[in-house]
Amino acid sequence: MDDLREKYIGLIADAGDEATLEDLRVQAVGKKGEISLQMRSLGQMSPEERQVMGPKLNALKDEINSALAAKKEALEDAALDERLRAEWLDVTLPARDRRAGSIHPISQVTEEVTAIFADMGFSVAEGPQVESDWHNFDALNIPGHHPARAEMDTFYMHRAEGDDRPPHVLRTHTSPVQIRSMELTGAPIRVICPGRVYRADYDQTHTPMFHQVEGLALDTDISMANLKWVLEEFVKAFFEVDDVELRFRASHFPFTEPSAEVDIRCSWEGGQLKVGEGDDWLEILGSGMVHPKVIAAGGIDPNVYQGFAFGMGIDRIAMLKYGIPDLRAFFDSDLRWLRHYGFASLDVPTLHGGLSR
Ligand code: PHE
């Protein structure tokens, strides 16, 4: 019995992990363990022997069991200590640099434009990027044979074989949102509609996907003078200058009459663009008084309501404001470019807080 005790107490003390300990338990006090076998042999002893050996074996079994339990706890403690050491974390380390992620200039400029027009009482409207050809063309006074359809390099969606309805298109401009806004709310209306538009074109100044913001104001007494004031206020606020000069050039769009393209005075000294001075003019948008046919297509009576609309390239004014030379870089997802031209994610542009801090 002393040999057994010495053997198992020693082995238990030396056990390095819980699996070894479990093996030892089975060997010693398991059903067929050494000590259990000894206890079974009590039956063959004389009553006198049994009286001595019985309690001794029971005591030994208890002793081994508590040695096993104590060792198990010690191993568990050691394992926990080891985990705590390995999973240690320094919570006093500084937080990550907040510029690790940044806002894309297109998102930034969209927010800036929205803030400026919101201040003038415009709300934001949206429409689908996959658009019916009726909303994108017909409702805007561009019938099927009109050359503007071809000029726009339209992407057409696929229709199932045998489906003769006209195909949907990827909207070529944000103007269909004029129609959707009229359908949705009726007049009066004062909305801007920023979003993606698509044309099959690709070079330094054209990408197949780009961004526009549409403006639409309809009421009983809105005139071209209101358009001019709104755009001047916008350009001053956007370029953060006190004075700008706009030039309204007579133009033609099927959905406005009269129509004007708008240029801003600027200079390009040393390749650096300056808005508001110099002898150059830069086209930034198309605009005009909404054509009566378009107002009627939107379900509004053109004998009661009139107003202006404009469409401006967001990418273009972003390039101008932030000195970005190549349009294509906007959509290359080059992290170095994004870090250079991106904006801090927590600086939401507002008129009172500053637009482009
Ligand atoms: N939709 C025109 C374009 O994409 C811009 C525009 C909008 C012109 C509204 C006039 C009025 O070029």
Residues whose N, C-alpha, C, O or C-beta is under 5 A from the ligand:
A	BS01	LIG	T172 H173 S175 F253 T256 G286 S287 G288 A309 F310 G311
